[in-house]
């Protein structure tokens, strides 16, 4: 089985929020092999890791790699505790993909009420 590797590099949001400090939007603060403030979700068989060798802008990138037969999905998530009150939000990021088949890789912005 071919593996799927997704390198999510330098993911950040630009909006009113971007001026605020203390958020780890680009994986730069690592604690015990994970990026501080980031979580994963999804039921697929994937390994999530953080890499300091393959990067785009700074020191760290996130990686999601297929490791089994359950190919549902896996995602890295960061919750922003903010109320944008109708402001525009822009998602900017970089993806390096390898051997993605019968599916997709991408950036995802979700706003919950």
C-alpha distances in whole Angstrom, upper triangle without the diagonal:
4,6,9,13,16,19,22,25,29,29,32,35,38,41,44,41,40,44,43,42,40,37,34,32,30,29,32,33,31,32,30,26,27,28,32,32,28,27,23,23,20,18,15,13,13,15,18,20,23,23,26,25,23,26,28,31,32,31,27,24,22,18,16,12,9,9,9,8,12,11,15,16,17,20,23,26,30,33,36,39,41,43,43,46,45,44,41,38,36,32,31,28,26,22,20,16,13,10,11,11,12,14,16,17,21,24,26,30,31,35,36,39
4,7,10,13,16,19,22,26,26,29,32,35,38,41,39,38,41,41,40,38,35,31,30,28,27,29,31,29,30,29,25,25,27,30,30,27,25,22,22,20,19,15,13,13,14,17,18,21,20,24,22,20,23,24,28,29,28,25,22,20,16,14,10,8,9,10,10,13,12,15,15,16,19,21,25,28,31,34,38,39,41,41,44,43,42,39,36,33,29,28,25,22,18,16,13,10,7,9,8,11,13,14,15,19,22,24,28,29,33,34,38
4,6,10,13,16,19,22,23,26,29,32,35,38,35,34,38,37,36,35,31,28,26,24,23,26,27,25,26,25,21,21,23,26,27,23,22,19,19,17,16,13,11,10,11,13,15,17,17,20,19,17,20,22,25,26,24,21,18,16,12,10,7,5,7,9,10,12,10,14,13,14,16,18,21,25,28,31,34,36,38,38,41,40,39,36,33,30,27,25,22,20,16,14,11,8,6,8,9,12,12,13,13,16,19,21,25,27,30,32,36
4,7,10,13,16,19,19,23,25,28,31,34,32,31,34,34,33,32,28,25,23,21,20,23,25,23,25,24,20,20,21,24,24,21,20,17,17,15,15,12,11,9,10,12,13,15,16,19,18,16,18,19,22,23,22,19,16,13,10,8,5,5,9,10,12,12,10,12,11,11,13,15,19,22,25,28,31,33,35,35,37,36,35,33,29,27,23,22,19,16,13,11,8,6,5,5,8,10,10,10,9,13,15,18,21,23,27,29,32
4,6,10,12,16,16,20,23,26,29,32,30,28,32,31,30,29,25,22,20,18,17,20,22,20,22,22,18,17,18,21,22,18,18,16,17,16,17,13,12,9,10,10,11,12,12,15,15,12,14,15,19,20,19,16,12,10,7,6,5,7,10,13,15,15,12,15,12,11,12,13,17,20,23,26,29,31,33,33,36,35,34,31,27,25,21,19,16,13,10,8,6,5,7,7,11,14,12,11,9,12,14,17,20,22,26,28,32
4,6,9,13,13,17,19,22,25,28,26,25,28,28,27,26,22,19,17,15,15,17,20,19,21,21,17,16,16,19,20,16,16,14,15,15,16,14,14,11,11,10,10,11,11,14,14,11,12,13,16,17,17,14,10,8,5,5,7,9,13,15,17,16,14,15,12,10,10,11,14,17,20,23,26,28,30,29,32,31,30,27,24,21,17,16,12,10,7,6,5,7,9,8,12,14,12,10,7,9,11,13,17,19,23,25,29
4,6,10,11,14,17,20,24,27,24,22,26,26,25,23,20,17,15,12,12,14,17,16,19,19,16,15,14,17,18,15,16,14,16,17,19,17,16,13,12,10,10,9,9,11,11,8,8,10,13,14,13,10,6,6,5,7,9,12,15,18,20,20,17,18,15,13,11,11,14,16,20,21,25,27,29,28,32,31,29,26,23,20,16,14,10,8,5,5,6,9,12,12,15,18,16,13,10,10,11,14,17,20,23,25,29
4,7,7,11,14,17,20,23,20,19,22,22,21,20,17,14,11,9,10,13,15,15,18,19,16,14,12,15,16,13,14,13,15,16,19,17,18,14,13,11,11,9,10,12,13,10,9,9,11,12,13,10,6,5,6,8,11,14,18,20,22,21,18,18,15,12,10,9,11,13,16,18,22,23,25,25,28,27,25,23,19,16,13,11,7,6,5,7,9,12,15,14,17,19,16,13,10,9,8,11,14,17,20,22,26
4,6,9,13,15,19,22,19,17,20,20,19,19,16,13,10,7,8,10,14,14,18,19,16,15,12,15,16,14,16,16,18,20,22,21,21,18,16,13,12,10,10,11,12,9,6,6,8,9,10,7,5,6,9,11,14,18,21,24,26,25,22,22,18,16,14,12,13,14,17,18,22,23,25,24,28,27,25,22,19,16,12,10,6,5,6,8,11,14,17,17,20,23,20,17,13,11,10,13,15,18,21,24,27
4,6,10,12,16,18,16,14,16,17,16,16,13,10,7,5,7,9,12,14,17,20,17,15,12,14,15,13,16,17,19,21,24,23,24,20,19,16,14,12,12,12,14,11,8,7,7,8,9,8,7,9,12,14,18,21,24,27,29,27,25,24,21,18,15,13,13,13,16,16,19,20,23,22,25,25,22,20,16,14,11,8,6,6,9,11,14,18,21,20,24,26,22,19,15,13,11,14,14,18,20,23,26
4,7,10,13,16,14,12,15,16,15,15,12,10,6,5,8,11,13,15,18,20,18,15,12,14,13,11,14,15,17,19,22,22,23,20,19,15,15,13,14,15,17,14,12,10,10,11,13,11,9,9,12,14,18,21,24,26,28,26,23,22,19,16,13,10,10,10,13,13,17,17,20,19,22,22,19,17,13,11,8,6,4,7,9,12,15,18,21,20,23,24,21,18,14,11,9,10,11,14,16,19,22
4,7,10,12,10,8,12,12,12,13,10,9,5,6,10,12,14,16,19,22,20,17,14,14,13,12,15,17,19,21,25,25,26,23,22,18,18,16,17,18,20,18,14,13,12,12,14,13,12,13,16,18,21,24,27,29,31,29,26,25,21,19,15,13,11,10,12,11,14,14,17,16,19,19,16,14,11,9,6,6,6,10,13,16,18,22,25,23,26,27,24,20,17,14,11,11,10,13,15,18,21
4,6,9,7,6,10,11,12,14,11,11,8,10,13,15,17,19,22,25,23,20,17,17,15,14,17,18,20,22,26,26,28,25,25,21,21,19,21,21,24,21,18,16,15,16,18,17,16,16,19,20,24,27,30,32,33,31,28,26,23,20,17,15,13,11,11,10,13,12,14,12,16,15,12,10,7,6,5,6,9,12,15,19,21,25,27,25,28,29,25,22,18,15,11,11,9,12,12,16,18
4,7,7,5,8,10,13,15,13,13,11,12,16,17,19,22,25,28,26,23,20,19,18,18,20,22,23,26,29,30,32,29,28,25,25,23,24,24,26,24,20,18,16,17,20,19,19,19,22,24,27,30,33,35,36,34,31,30,26,24,20,18,16,14,14,12,15,13,14,12,15,14,11,9,6,5,7,8,11,14,17,21,24,27,30,28,31,31,28,24,21,18,14,14,12,14,14,18,20
4,5,5,8,10,13,15,14,15,13,15,19,20,21,24,27,30,29,26,22,21,19,19,22,24,25,27,31,32,34,31,31,27,27,26,27,27,29,27,24,21,20,20,23,23,22,22,25,27,30,33,36,38,39,36,33,31,28,26,22,20,18,15,15,12,13,11,11,9,12,11,8,6,5,6,9,11,14,18,21,24,27,31,33,31,34,34,30,27,24,20,17,16,13,15,14,17,18
4,6,6,8,11,14,13,16,14,17,20,21,22,25,27,30,30,27,23,22,19,20,23,25,27,29,33,34,36,33,33,29,29,27,29,29,31,30,26,24,22,22,25,24,24,25,28,29,33,35,38,40,41,39,36,34,31,28,25,22,20,17,15,12,12,10,10,7,10,11,8,8,8,10,12,14,17,21,24,28,30,34,36,34,37,37,33,30,27,24,20,19,16,17,15,17,18
4,5,5,9,11,10,12,11,14,17,18,18,21,23,27,26,23,19,18,16,17,20,22,24,26,30,31,33,31,30,26,26,24,26,26,29,27,24,22,20,20,22,21,21,22,25,26,30,33,35,37,39,36,34,32,28,26,22,19,16,13,12,9,10,7,9,8,12,13,10,10,9,10,12,13,16,20,22,26,28,32,35,32,35,35,32,28,25,22,18,17,14,15,14,16,17
4,5,8,10,9,11,10,12,15,16,17,20,23,26,25,22,18,17,16,17,20,22,24,27,31,31,33,30,29,26,25,23,24,24,26,25,21,19,17,17,19,19,19,20,23,25,29,32,35,37,38,36,34,32,28,26,22,19,17,14,14,11,12,11,13,11,15,15,12,12,10,10,11,12,14,17,21,24,27,30,33,31,34,35,31,28,25,21,18,17,15,17,16,19,20
4,7,10,10,13,12,14,17,17,18,22,24,27,27,24,21,19,18,19,23,25,27,30,34,35,36,33,32,28,28,25,26,26,28,27,23,22,19,18,21,21,22,23,27,29,32,35,38,40,42,40,37,35,32,29,25,23,20,17,16,13,14,12,14,13,16,17,14,14,13,13,15,15,17,21,24,27,30,34,37,35,38,39,35,32,28,25,21,21,19,20,19,21,22
4,7,8,11,11,14,16,16,16,20,21,25,25,22,19,16,15,17,21,24,26,29,33,34,35,32,31,27,26,24,25,25,28,27,24,22,20,19,21,21,22,22,26,28,32,34,37,39,41,38,36,35,31,28,24,21,19,15,14,11,11,10,13,13,16,18,15,16,14,15,16,17,18,22,25,28,30,34,37,35,38,39,35,32,29,25,22,21,19,20,18,20,21
4,6,9,10,13,14,13,13,17,18,22,23,20,16,14,14,16,19,23,25,29,32,33,34,31,29,26,24,22,23,23,26,25,22,21,18,17,18,18,20,21,24,27,30,33,35,38,40,38,36,34,31,28,24,21,18,15,15,12,12,13,16,16,19,21,18,19,17,17,17,18,19,22,24,27,30,33,36,35,38,39,35,32,29,26,22,22,20,21,20,22,23
4,7,9,11,12,11,10,14,15,19,19,17,13,11,10,13,17,20,23,27,30,31,32,29,27,23,22,19,21,21,24,24,21,21,19,16,17,17,18,19,23,25,28,31,33,36,38,36,34,33,29,26,22,19,17,13,13,11,12,13,17,18,21,23,21,21,18,19,18,19,19,22,24,26,29,32,35,34,37,38,34,31,28,25,22,22,20,21,20,22,23
4,6,9,9,10,9,12,14,17,18,14,11,9,8,10,14,17,20,23,26,27,28,25,24,20,19,17,19,19,22,22,19,19,17,15,16,15,16,16,19,21,25,28,30,32,34,32,30,29,25,22,19,15,13,9,10,8,10,12,15,16,20,21,19,19,16,16,15,16,16,18,21,23,26,29,32,30,33,34,31,28,24,22,18,18,16,17,17,19,21
4,6,6,6,6,9,11,15,14,11,8,7,7,8,12,15,18,21,24,25,25,22,20,17,15,13,15,15,19,18,16,16,14,12,12,11,12,12,16,18,22,25,27,29,32,30,28,27,23,20,16,13,11,9,10,10,13,15,18,19,22,24,21,21,17,17,15,15,14,16,18,20,23,26,28,27,30,32,28,25,22,20,17,17,16,18,18,20,23
4,6,8,9,12,14,17,16,13,9,9,9,8,12,14,17,20,23,24,25,21,20,16,15,13,15,16,18,17,14,14,13,12,13,11,11,11,15,17,20,23,26,28,30,28,26,25,21,18,15,11,10,7,10,9,13,14,17,17,21,21,19,18,14,13,11,11,10,13,15,18,20,23,26,25,28,29,26,22,19,16,13,14,13,15,16,18,21
4,6,8,10,14,16,15,12,9,10,11,10,13,15,18,21,24,24,24,21,19,15,14,11,12,12,15,14,11,10,9,8,9,7,8,9,12,15,19,22,24,27,29,28,26,25,21,18,15,12,12,10,13,13,16,18,21,20,24,24,22,20,17,15,12,11,9,11,13,15,18,21,24,23,27,28,25,22,18,16,13,15,15,17,19,21,24
4,6,7,10,13,11,8,5,7,9,8,11,13,17,19,22,22,22,18,16,12,11,8,9,10,13,13,11,12,11,9,8,6,6,7,11,13,17,20,22,25,28,26,24,24,20,17,14,11,11,10,13,14,17,19,23,23,26,27,25,23,20,18,15,14,12,13,14,16,18,21,24,23,26,28,25,22,18,17,15,16,17,19,21,22,25
4,6,10,13,12,10,7,8,11,11,14,17,20,23,26,25,25,22,19,15,13,9,10,9,13,13,11,12,11,8,6,6,8,10,13,17,20,23,25,28,31,30,28,28,24,21,18,14,15,13,16,16,19,21,24,24,28,29,26,25,22,20,18,16,14,15,16,18,21,23,26,26,29,31,28,26,22,20,18,20,20,22,24,25,28
4,7,10,10,8,6,6,9,10,13,16,20,23,26,26,25,22,19,16,13,10,12,12,15,16,14,16,14,11,10,9,11,12,15,18,21,24,25,29,31,30,29,28,25,21,19,15,15,13,15,16,18,20,24,25,29,30,28,27,23,22,20,19,17,18,19,21,23,26,29,28,31,33,30,28,24,23,20,21,21,23,24,25,28
4,7,6,5,4,6,9,10,12,15,18,22,24,24,23,20,17,13,11,8,10,11,14,16,15,17,16,13,11,9,11,11,14,16,19,22,23,26,29,28,27,27,23,20,18,14,15,14,17,18,20,23,26,27,31,32,30,29,26,25,22,21,19,19,20,21,23,24,27,27,30,32,29,27,24,23,21,22,22,24,25,26,29
4,6,5,6,6,9,10,12,15,18,22,23,24,23,20,17,14,12,11,13,14,17,19,18,20,20,17,14,12,14,13,16,18,20,23,23,26,29,28,27,27,24,20,19,15,16,15,17,19,20,24,27,29,32,34,32,31,28,27,25,24,22,23,23,24,25,27,29,29,32,34,31,29,26,25,23,24,24,25,26,27,30
4,6,8,9,12,12,13,15,18,21,22,22,21,19,15,13,11,11,13,14,17,19,19,22,22,19,16,14,15,14,16,17,19,21,21,24,27,26,26,26,24,20,19,16,17,17,19,22,23,27,30,32,35,37,35,34,31,30,27,26,24,24,24,24,25,26,29,28,31,33,31,29,26,26,25,25,26,27,28,29,32
4,7,9,12,11,12,13,17,19,20,20,18,16,12,10,7,7,10,11,14,16,16,19,20,17,14,11,12,11,12,14,15,18,18,21,24,24,23,24,21,17,16,14,16,16,19,21,24,27,30,31,35,36,34,33,29,28,25,24,21,21,21,21,22,23,25,25,28,30,27,26,23,23,22,23,24,25,27,28,31
4,6,9,8,9,10,14,17,19,19,18,15,12,9,7,7,10,12,15,16,16,18,19,16,14,11,11,9,11,12,15,18,18,21,24,23,22,22,19,15,14,11,12,12,15,18,20,23,26,28,31,32,31,30,26,25,22,21,19,19,19,19,21,22,24,24,27,28,26,24,21,20,19,20,21,22,24,24,27
4,6,6,8,11,14,17,20,20,20,17,14,10,9,7,10,12,15,16,14,16,16,14,12,9,10,8,11,13,16,19,20,23,26,24,23,23,19,16,13,10,10,10,13,15,17,20,23,24,28,29,27,26,23,22,19,18,16,17,17,19,20,22,25,24,27,29,26,23,20,19,17,18,18,20,21,22,25
4,6,9,12,15,19,21,22,22,19,17,14,12,11,14,15,19,19,17,19,18,16,14,12,13,12,15,17,20,23,24,26,29,27,26,25,22,18,15,12,11,9,11,13,15,18,21,23,26,28,26,26,22,22,19,20,18,19,20,22,24,26,28,27,30,31,28,26,23,21,19,19,19,20,21,21,24
4,7,10,13,17,20,21,22,19,18,14,14,13,16,18,21,21,19,20,20,18,17,14,14,13,16,17,20,23,24,26,28,26,25,24,20,17,14,10,9,6,8,10,11,15,18,20,23,25,23,23,20,20,18,18,17,19,20,22,24,26,29,27,30,31,27,25,22,20,18,17,16,17,17,18,20
4,7,10,14,17,18,18,16,14,11,11,11,14,16,20,19,18,19,19,17,16,13,12,10,13,13,17,19,21,23,25,23,21,20,17,13,10,7,6,5,8,10,13,16,19,20,24,25,24,23,19,19,16,17,15,17,17,19,20,23,25,23,26,27,24,21,18,17,15,14,14,15,16,17,20
4,7,11,13,15,16,14,13,10,11,12,16,19,21,21,20,21,22,20,19,16,14,11,13,12,16,17,19,20,22,20,19,17,14,11,8,6,5,7,9,12,14,18,20,22,25,26,25,24,21,21,18,19,17,19,18,20,21,23,24,22,25,25,22,20,18,17,15,14,15,14,16,16,19
4,7,10,11,12,10,10,8,11,12,16,19,21,20,20,21,23,22,21,17,15,11,11,10,13,14,15,17,18,16,15,13,10,7,5,5,6,9,11,15,17,20,23,24,27,27,27,26,22,22,18,19,17,18,17,19,19,20,21,19,22,22,19,17,15,15,14,13,14,14,17,17,20
4,7,9,11,10,12,10,14,16,19,22,25,23,23,24,25,25,24,20,18,14,14,12,14,14,15,16,17,14,13,11,8,6,5,7,7,11,12,16,18,21,23,24,27,27,27,26,23,22,19,21,19,20,18,20,19,21,22,19,21,20,17,16,15,15,14,13,14,13,16,16,19
4,6,9,9,11,11,15,18,21,24,26,24,24,25,27,27,26,22,20,16,15,12,13,12,14,14,14,11,10,7,5,4,6,9,10,14,16,19,21,24,25,26,29,29,29,28,24,24,21,22,20,21,19,20,19,20,20,17,18,17,15,14,14,15,15,14,15,15,18,17,21
4,7,9,11,12,16,19,22,26,27,26,26,28,30,30,29,25,22,18,16,13,13,12,12,11,11,8,8,6,6,6,9,12,14,18,19,23,25,27,29,30,32,32,33,31,28,28,25,26,24,24,21,22,20,21,20,18,18,17,15,16,16,17,18,17,19,18,21,21,24
4,6,9,11,15,18,21,24,25,24,25,26,29,29,27,24,20,17,14,11,10,8,9,8,8,5,5,5,5,6,9,13,15,19,21,24,27,29,31,32,34,34,34,32,29,28,25,25,23,22,19,20,17,17,17,14,15,14,13,14,14,16,17,17,20,20,23,23,26
4,7,10,13,17,19,23,24,22,24,26,28,28,27,23,20,16,14,10,9,6,6,5,7,5,6,8,8,8,11,14,17,20,23,26,29,32,34,34,37,37,37,35,31,30,27,27,24,23,20,20,17,17,16,15,15,15,14,15,15,18,19,20,22,23,26,26,30
4,6,10,13,15,19,20,19,20,22,25,24,23,19,16,13,10,6,5,4,5,7,9,8,8,9,8,6,9,11,15,18,21,24,27,30,32,33,35,35,35,33,29,28,24,24,21,20,17,16,15,14,14,13,15,16,14,14,13,16,17,18,21,21,25,25,29
4,6,10,12,16,17,16,18,20,23,22,20,16,14,11,8,6,5,6,6,9,13,12,12,13,11,9,10,11,14,17,21,24,27,29,32,33,36,36,35,33,29,28,24,24,20,19,17,16,15,15,15,15,17,19,17,17,15,17,18,19,21,23,26,26,30
4,7,10,14,15,15,15,18,20,19,17,13,11,7,6,5,7,9,10,13,16,15,14,14,12,8,9,8,11,14,17,20,23,26,29,30,33,33,32,30,26,25,21,20,17,17,15,15,14,15,17,16,19,20,18,17,14,15,16,17,19,20,23,24,28
4,7,10,12,12,13,16,18,16,14,10,9,6,5,7,8,12,12,16,19,18,17,18,15,12,12,10,13,15,18,21,24,27,30,30,34,34,33,31,27,25,22,21,17,16,15,14,15,16,18,18,21,23,21,19,16,17,17,18,21,22,25,26,30
4,7,9,10,10,13,14,13,10,7,6,5,6,9,11,15,16,19,22,22,20,21,18,14,13,11,14,14,18,20,23,26,29,29,33,33,31,29,26,24,20,19,16,15,14,14,15,16,19,19,23,25,22,20,17,17,17,19,20,22,25,27,30
4,6,6,7,11,13,11,8,5,5,6,7,10,12,16,17,21,24,24,22,23,20,17,16,14,17,18,21,23,26,28,31,31,35,35,33,31,27,25,21,19,16,14,13,13,14,15,19,19,23,25,23,21,18,18,18,21,22,25,28,29,33
4,6,6,10,11,9,6,5,6,9,10,14,16,19,21,24,27,27,26,27,24,21,19,17,19,19,23,24,27,29,32,32,36,36,34,32,28,26,22,20,17,15,15,14,17,18,21,22,26,29,27,24,21,21,20,23,24,27,30,32,35
4,6,10,12,11,8,8,8,11,11,15,16,19,21,24,27,28,26,28,25,22,21,19,22,22,26,27,30,32,35,35,39,38,36,34,30,27,24,21,18,15,15,13,16,16,20,21,25,28,26,24,21,21,21,24,26,29,32,34,38
4,7,10,10,9,8,7,9,10,13,14,18,20,23,26,26,24,25,22,20,19,17,20,21,25,26,29,31,34,33,37,36,34,31,27,25,21,18,15,12,11,10,12,13,17,18,22,25,23,21,18,18,18,21,24,27,30,32,36
4,6,7,6,6,5,9,10,14,16,20,22,25,28,28,25,26,23,20,18,16,19,19,22,23,27,28,31,30,34,33,30,28,24,21,18,15,12,10,10,10,13,15,19,19,23,26,24,21,17,17,17,20,21,25,27,30,33
4,6,8,8,8,11,13,16,18,22,24,28,30,29,27,27,24,21,19,17,19,19,22,23,26,27,29,28,32,31,28,25,22,19,16,13,10,8,9,9,13,16,20,20,24,26,24,21,17,16,15,19,20,24,26,29,32
4,7,8,9,13,15,19,21,25,27,31,33,32,29,30,26,24,21,19,20,19,22,22,25,26,28,27,30,30,27,24,21,18,16,13,10,10,12,13,17,19,23,23,27,29,27,24,20,18,17,20,21,24,26,29,32
4,6,8,12,15,19,21,25,27,30,33,32,30,30,27,24,21,18,19,18,21,21,24,25,28,27,31,31,28,26,22,20,18,15,13,12,14,15,19,21,25,25,29,31,29,25,22,20,19,21,22,25,27,29,32
4,7,11,13,17,20,23,25,29,31,31,29,30,26,23,21,18,19,18,22,22,25,26,29,29,33,33,30,28,25,23,20,17,15,14,15,16,19,21,24,25,29,31,29,26,22,21,20,22,23,26,28,30,33
4,7,10,14,16,20,22,25,28,27,25,26,22,19,17,14,16,16,19,20,23,25,28,28,32,32,29,27,24,21,18,16,13,12,13,13,16,18,22,22,26,28,25,23,19,18,17,19,21,23,25,28,31
4,7,10,13,17,19,22,25,24,22,22,19,16,14,11,14,14,18,19,23,24,27,27,31,30,28,26,22,20,16,14,11,10,10,10,13,15,18,18,22,24,22,19,15,15,14,16,18,21,23,26,29
4,7,10,14,16,19,21,20,19,19,15,12,10,8,11,12,16,18,21,23,26,26,30,30,28,26,22,20,16,15,11,11,10,10,12,14,17,16,20,22,19,17,13,13,12,14,16,19,22,24,27
4,6,10,12,16,18,18,16,17,13,11,10,9,13,15,18,21,24,26,29,29,32,32,30,28,24,22,18,17,13,12,10,9,10,11,14,13,17,19,17,15,12,12,13,15,18,20,23,25,29
4,7,9,12,15,14,12,13,10,7,8,8,12,15,19,21,25,27,29,29,33,32,31,29,25,23,19,18,15,14,11,11,10,11,12,12,14,16,14,13,10,12,13,14,17,19,23,24,28
4,6,9,12,12,11,13,11,9,11,12,16,19,22,25,28,31,33,33,36,36,34,32,29,26,23,22,18,16,13,12,10,10,10,10,13,15,14,13,11,14,16,18,21,22,26,27,31
4,6,8,9,7,10,9,9,12,14,18,21,24,27,30,33,35,35,38,37,36,34,31,29,25,24,21,19,16,15,12,11,10,10,11,13,12,13,12,15,17,19,22,23,27,28,32
4,7,9,9,12,12,11,14,16,20,23,26,29,32,35,37,38,41,40,39,37,34,32,28,28,24,23,19,18,16,14,13,13,14,16,15,16,16,19,21,22,25,26,30,30,34
4,6,7,11,11,12,16,18,21,25,28,31,34,36,38,39,42,41,41,39,35,34,30,30,27,25,22,21,18,16,15,14,14,15,15,17,17,20,22,23,26,27,30,31,34
4,6,9,11,13,17,20,23,26,29,32,35,37,39,39,42,41,41,39,36,34,31,31,28,26,23,22,19,17,15,14,13,13,14,16,17,20,23,23,27,27,30,31,34
4,6,8,10,14,17,20,24,26,29,32,34,36,36,39,38,38,36,33,32,29,29,26,25,22,22,19,18,16,15,14,13,13,15,16,19,21,21,24,24,27,27,31
4,6,9,12,15,18,22,24,28,30,32,34,34,36,36,36,33,30,29,25,26,23,22,19,19,16,15,13,11,11,10,9,11,12,15,18,18,21,22,25,25,29
4,7,10,14,16,20,22,25,28,30,31,31,33,33,33,31,28,27,24,25,23,22,19,20,17,17,16,13,13,11,9,11,12,14,16,16,19,19,22,22,25
4,7,10,13,17,19,22,25,27,28,28,31,30,30,28,25,24,20,21,19,19,16,17,15,16,15,12,13,12,9,10,10,12,13,13,16,16,19,20,23
4,7,10,14,16,19,22,24,26,27,29,29,29,27,24,22,19,20,17,17,15,16,14,16,16,14,15,15,12,11,10,11,12,12,15,15,18,19,23
4,6,10,13,16,19,21,23,23,26,26,25,24,20,19,16,16,14,15,13,15,14,16,17,15,17,17,14,12,10,10,9,9,11,12,15,16,20
4,7,10,13,17,19,21,22,25,25,24,22,19,18,14,15,13,14,13,15,15,18,19,17,20,20,17,15,12,11,10,10,11,12,15,16,20
4,7,10,13,15,18,18,21,22,21,20,16,16,13,14,13,15,15,18,18,21,23,20,23,23,19,17,14,13,10,9,9,10,12,13,17
4,6,10,12,15,16,19,20,19,18,15,15,12,14,13,16,17,19,21,24,26,23,26,26,23,20,17,15,12,11,10,10,12,13,16
4,6,9,12,13,16,18,17,17,14,15,13,16,16,19,20,23,24,27,29,26,29,29,25,23,20,18,14,12,10,10,10,10,13
4,6,9,10,14,15,14,15,12,13,13,15,16,19,21,24,26,29,31,29,31,31,27,25,22,19,16,14,11,11,10,11,13
4,7,10,13,15,15,16,14,16,16,19,20,23,25,28,30,33,35,32,35,34,31,28,26,23,19,17,14,13,11,11,12
4,6,9,12,11,13,12,14,15,18,20,24,26,29,31,34,36,34,36,36,32,29,27,23,20,17,14,13,10,11,11
4,6,9,9,11,11,15,16,19,22,25,27,31,32,36,38,35,37,36,33,30,28,25,21,18,15,13,10,10,10
4,6,5,8,8,12,14,17,20,24,26,30,31,35,37,34,36,36,32,29,27,23,20,17,14,13,10,11,11
4,6,9,11,14,17,20,23,27,29,33,34,38,40,37,39,38,34,31,30,26,23,20,16,15,12,13,11
4,7,9,13,15,19,22,26,28,32,33,37,38,35,37,36,32,30,28,24,21,19,15,14,11,13,12
4,6,10,13,16,20,23,26,30,31,35,37,34,36,36,32,29,27,23,20,18,14,14,12,15,14
4,7,10,13,17,20,23,26,28,32,34,31,33,33,29,26,24,20,17,16,12,13,12,15,16
4,7,10,13,17,19,23,25,29,31,28,30,30,27,23,21,17,14,12,9,11,10,14,15
4,6,10,14,16,20,22,26,28,25,28,28,25,21,19,15,12,11,9,12,12,16,18
4,7,10,13,16,18,22,24,22,25,25,21,18,15,11,8,8,7,10,12,16,18
4,7,10,14,16,20,23,21,24,25,21,18,15,11,8,10,10,14,16,19,22
4,7,10,13,17,20,18,21,23,19,16,12,9,7,10,11,15,17,21,24
4,7,10,13,17,16,19,21,18,15,11,9,8,12,14,18,20,24,27
4,6,10,13,12,15,18,15,11,8,7,8,12,15,18,21,24,28
4,7,10,10,14,17,15,12,9,10,11,15,18,21,25,27,31
4,7,7,10,13,12,9,7,9,12,15,19,22,25,28,32
4,6,9,13,12,11,10,12,15,19,22,25,29,31,35
4,6,10,10,10,10,14,17,20,24,26,30,32,36
4,7,7,6,7,11,14,17,21,23,27,29,32
4,5,7,10,13,17,19,23,24,28,30,33
4,7,10,14,17,18,22,23,27,29,32
4,7,10,14,15,18,20,23,25,28
4,7,10,12,15,17,21,23,27
4,7,10,13,16,19,22,25
4,6,10,13,17,19,23
4,7,10,14,16,20
4,6,10,13,16
4,7,10,13
4,6,10
4,7
4
